[in-house]
Amino acid sequence: MASGHSSHIWISFTFLLLALSASLVHGQCTIVGFYSASCPRVESIVRSTVQSHFRSDPTVAPGLLRMLFHDCFVQGCDASILISGSNTERTAGPNLLLRGYEVIDDAKTQLEAACPGIVSCADILALAARDSVVLTNGPSWVVPLGRRDGRVSLASDTANLPAFTDSVDVQKKKFSALGLNTQDLVALAGGHTIGTSACRFFQYRTYNFTKIGNGAMDPAIDPSFLPQLRALCPQNGDDSKRVALDTGSPNSFDTSYFTNLRNGRGILESDQMLWTDASTKTIVQRFLMGLSFNLEFGKSMIKMSNIGVKIGNAGEIRKICSKIN
């Protein structure tokens, strides 16, 4: 019992060090405890809000995690994804199926009542993504805070978001451009252990793989898995139907996503490629063989959530997350 408690303390301390080092390495001014004096209840308010929405709709957990990813990869982690209106990031193709906006709005309303004009929407999103992972039995990590909200949100800026057909080389270039390495790529892709995909994003692999044609399937798919995929997504069926990205344990944050890749059961082509490319396969194997996926995921999330953080006059604290002040 004592050793388990000591282990928990050590893991928490490790994440604290990671949080501090990530914020310093990236030259940002996010710090642990940023609101300790100005809004001490910020974390508990966000956590309870996410928990409340999760109880009635568990899909908000992967939704919020994906939302942070899509926010940080465009204009940096500045909550630009939350701004509504024509031609904003929300209206772009890759973001049309994002979910969880109401959770952020709910938390913001409560925080404006508790400490008006203090907490940014960008920080709320970073905390909500972490709390979502915890609710699906995943790891926790210390989230450095102090982001300000951006004032620009353009659908055209989403062109560089990683896509489900991207080769590993393209994925690595997109991550590298934002200061993320190959291990960050594989660890963050592991977030697909929770969440779903619409049939339209992988159906082409199961009936008429575009790279081969003639009705062939993607040879990277385990042939014994093909009937299950075709049953989930019939050829002339509803291509908006949602299918779990991790068919092993869709609602639990674990390493079965990587097991699926090893077994040719990755749903998205971009995911399965992580097993067929030598540079990423070795990292997948390490996660499968004992390198702590939870620890590395938390480390990569801290790193990612410091991309392009806005400070001072470069940003603002929005009163309403969906609108620029």
C-alpha positions in Angstrom: 0.0 0.0 0.0 2.8 2.4 1.0 4.8 1.6 -2.1 1.7 2.3 -4.3 1.2 5.6 -2.6 4.9 6.5 -3.1 4.7 5.5 -6.7 1.7 7.8 -7.2 3.6 10.7 -5.6 6.6 10.0 -7.8 4.5 10.0 -11.0 2.8 13.2 -9.9 6.2 14.8 -9.2 7.5 13.6 -12.5 4.6 15.2 -14.4 5.2 18.4 -12.4 8.8 18.5 -13.6 7.7 17.7 -17.1 5.2 20.6 -17.0 7.8 23.0 -15.8 10.5 22.0 -18.2 8.1 22.0 -21.2 6.9 25.5 -20.5 10.5 26.7 -20.1 11.9 24.9 -23.0 9.4 26.4 -25.4 10.0 29.9 -24.1 6.4 30.4 -23.2 5.0 32.0 -20.1 2.7 29.2 -19.2 3.4 28.2 -15.6 2.0 25.7 -13.1 -0.3 27.5 -10.6 -0.8 30.6 -12.9 -4.3 31.2 -11.3 -3.4 30.2 -7.8 -4.1 33.7 -6.5 -6.5 35.2 -9.1 -8.8 32.2 -9.5 -7.9 29.3 -7.2 -10.9 27.2 -8.1 -10.2 27.1 -11.9 -9.1 23.5 -12.0 -11.9 22.1 -9.8 -14.6 24.1 -11.8 -13.4 22.8 -15.1 -13.0 19.3 -13.8 -16.5 19.1 -12.3 -18.0 20.6 -15.5 -16.3 18.0 -17.7 -17.4 15.2 -15.3 -21.0 16.4 -15.4 -21.1 16.4 -19.2 -19.2 13.2 -19.4 -21.8 11.4 -17.2 -24.6 12.3 -19.7 -22.5 12.0 -22.9 -19.2 10.1 -22.7 -18.3 11.1 -26.3 -17.4 14.6 -25.1 -14.1 13.1 -23.7 -12.5 12.1 -27.0 -14.2 15.2 -28.5 -12.4 17.6 -26.2 -9.1 15.8 -26.6 -9.4 16.1 -30.4 -10.5 19.7 -30.1 -7.4 20.7 -28.3 -5.2 19.0 -30.9 -7.1 20.8 -33.7 -6.8 24.1 -31.9 -3.1 23.9 -31.2 -2.2 22.9 -34.7 -3.8 26.0 -36.1 -2.6 29.4 -34.9 -1.2 27.8 -31.7 -3.1 26.9 -28.5 -5.3 30.0 -28.4 -8.9 28.7 -28.5 -9.3 30.0 -32.1 -11.2 26.8 -32.8 -14.0 28.0 -30.5 -14.8 31.1 -32.4 -18.0 30.8 -34.3 -19.0 32.6 -37.6 -18.6 32.2 -41.3 -15.2 31.0 -42.6 -13.9 30.3 -39.1 -11.9 27.2 -38.2 -15.1 25.6 -36.9 -16.5 25.6 -40.4 -13.5 23.9 -42.1 -13.9 20.3 -43.2 -11.6 18.7 -40.7 -13.4 20.4 -37.8 -17.1 19.9 -38.8 -17.4 16.8 -36.6 -15.7 18.2 -33.5 -17.8 18.0 -30.3 -17.7 19.4 -26.8 -18.1 23.1 -27.4 -20.9 23.2 -24.9 -18.6 21.9 -22.2 -16.1 24.8 -22.7 -19.0 27.3 -22.8 -20.5 25.8 -19.5 -17.1 26.0 -17.7 -16.5 29.5 -19.0 -19.9 30.7 -17.7 -19.1 29.3 -14.2 -15.6 30.8 -14.2 -16.9 34.2 -15.3 -19.2 34.1 -12.3 -16.4 33.0 -9.9 -13.6 35.2 -11.3 -14.7 37.4 -14.1 -12.3 38.3 -16.9 -9.5 36.1 -15.5 -9.4 32.7 -17.1 -8.8 32.3 -20.8 -10.8 29.9 -23.0 -7.5 28.5 -24.2 -6.6 27.4 -20.7 -10.1 26.0 -20.1 -9.7 23.8 -23.2 -6.2 22.6 -22.1 -7.6 21.6 -18.7 -10.7 20.0 -20.2 -8.7 17.8 -22.5 -6.6 16.5 -19.6 -9.7 15.9 -17.5 -11.3 14.0 -20.4 -8.4 11.6 -20.6 -8.5 11.0 -16.8 -12.2 10.2 -17.0 -11.5 7.4 -19.6 -9.0 5.8 -17.2 -6.0 7.5 -18.8 -3.1 9.4 -17.1 -3.2 12.8 -15.5 -0.6 15.5 -15.9 0.1 19.0 -14.6 -1.2 21.6 -17.0 0.9 24.8 -17.1 -1.5 27.8 -17.6 -1.4 31.4 -18.7 -2.4 31.2 -22.3 -4.4 34.1 -23.8 -7.1 33.8 -26.4 -6.5 34.5 -30.1 -8.4 37.0 -32.2 -8.0 35.3 -35.5 -9.9 32.2 -36.8 -9.8 31.3 -40.4 -11.0 28.1 -42.1 -8.2 28.5 -44.7 -5.6 28.0 -41.9 -6.7 24.4 -41.3 -5.0 23.1 -44.4 -2.0 21.9 -42.5 -3.9 19.8 -40.0 -2.8 16.1 -40.1 -5.1 14.2 -42.5 -6.2 10.5 -42.4 -4.4 9.9 -45.7 -1.1 11.5 -44.8 2.0 9.4 -45.2 4.3 9.1 -42.2 6.7 11.5 -43.8 4.0 14.1 -44.2 2.8 13.6 -40.7 6.4 14.0 -39.4 6.8 17.2 -41.3 3.6 18.7 -40.0 4.6 17.8 -36.4 8.2 18.9 -36.8 7.0 22.3 -38.0 5.5 22.8 -34.6 8.4 21.6 -32.6 7.0 18.0 -32.1 9.3 15.0 -32.8 8.5 11.5 -34.1 7.9 10.1 -30.6 5.4 13.0 -29.9 3.6 12.0 -33.2 3.2 8.4 -32.1 2.3 9.2 -28.5 -0.3 11.8 -29.6 -1.7 9.4 -32.2 -2.3 7.1 -29.3 -5.1 9.4 -28.3 -7.1 7.5 -30.9 -7.5 4.8 -28.2 -10.7 6.7 -27.4 -13.1 8.2 -29.9 -14.7 7.4 -33.3 -14.4 8.0 -37.0 -17.0 8.3 -39.6 -17.1 5.5 -42.1 -16.3 7.9 -45.0 -12.8 8.4 -43.6 -11.7 4.8 -44.0 -14.3 3.0 -46.1 -12.1 3.4 -49.2 -9.6 1.0 -47.6 -12.1 -1.9 -47.4 -13.8 -2.0 -50.8 -11.7 -0.3 -53.5 -8.4 0.9 -52.1 -7.6 4.0 -54.2 -3.8 3.1 -54.3 -4.6 -0.2 -56.0 -8.1 -0.1 -57.5 -10.0 -3.0 -59.0 -12.0 -3.6 -55.9 -8.9 -4.6 -53.8 -8.6 -3.8 -50.1 -5.8 -2.1 -48.4 -3.2 -4.9 -47.9 -2.2 -3.4 -44.5 -5.6 -4.6 -43.1 -5.7 -8.0 -41.4 -7.9 -10.1 -43.8 -9.8 -11.6 -40.8 -10.7 -8.0 -39.7 -12.2 -7.1 -43.1 -15.6 -8.7 -42.6 -16.1 -6.8 -39.3 -15.2 -3.5 -41.0 -17.5 -4.2 -43.9 -20.3 -5.1 -41.5 -19.8 -1.8 -39.6 -19.7 0.2 -42.8 -21.6 -1.5 -45.7 -20.6 -0.3 -49.2 -23.8 1.6 -49.8 -24.6 2.4 -46.2 -24.5 5.6 -44.2 -21.0 7.0 -44.6 -21.5 9.3 -41.6 -22.0 6.3 -39.2 -19.4 6.4 -36.3 -17.0 3.5 -35.7 -14.6 3.2 -32.7 -11.0 4.0 -33.6 -9.9 1.4 -31.1 -12.1 -1.7 -31.6 -10.3 -3.5 -28.7 -11.5 -1.2 -25.9 -13.1 1.9 -27.4 -14.0 3.7 -24.2 -10.8 3.1 -22.2 -7.5 5.0 -22.5 -5.0 2.2 -22.9 -2.4 0.6 -25.3 -4.8 -1.6 -27.2 -4.7 1.0 -30.0 -1.0 0.0 -30.6 -1.9 -3.6 -30.4 -4.4 -3.0 -33.2 -1.7 -1.4 -35.3 0.5 -4.5 -34.8 -2.4 -6.7 -35.8 -3.4 -4.8 -38.9 -6.5 -3.5 -37.2 -5.8 0.3 -37.3 -9.0 2.0 -38.6 -7.4 5.1 -40.2 -4.8 4.7 -42.9 -2.6 7.3 -41.3 -2.7 5.3 -38.1 -1.9 1.9 -39.7 1.0 3.5 -41.5 2.7 4.0 -38.1 3.3 0.3 -38.0 4.4 -0.1 -41.6 6.9 2.8 -41.5 10.2 1.8 -39.8 10.8 5.1 -38.1 7.5 5.0 -36.2 7.2 1.2 -35.9 10.0 1.1 -33.4 8.2 3.6 -31.2 5.0 1.7 -31.4 6.9 -1.5 -30.4 8.4 0.3 -27.4 5.0 1.4 -26.2 3.8 -2.2 -26.6 6.8 -3.6 -24.8 6.9 -1.5 -21.7 7.9 2.1 -22.3 5.3 4.0 -20.4 2.7 5.2 -22.9 0.9 7.1 -20.2 4.0 9.0 -19.2 5.0 9.8 -22.7 1.5 10.8 -23.7 1.3 13.3 -20.8 4.8 14.6 -21.7 3.7 15.1 -25.4 0.4 16.7 -24.4 2.3 19.3 -22.2 4.6 20.0 -25.1 1.8 20.3 -27.7 -0.3 22.5 -25.4 2.5 25.1 -25.4 2.6 25.5 -29.2 2.2 29.1 -30.2 1.0 30.3 -26.8 -0.1 34.0 -27.0 0.9 36.4 -24.3 0.2 40.1 -23.5 -1.3 42.1 -26.3 -1.0 39.2 -28.7 -4.2 37.8 -27.1 -7.1 38.6 -24.9 -9.3 36.9 -22.3 -12.6 36.4 -24.1 -15.8 37.0 -22.1 -17.6 34.4 -24.3 -15.5 31.7 -25.9 -17.3 31.7 -29.2 -16.8 35.4 -29.7 -13.9 37.8 -29.9 -14.3 40.7 -27.4 
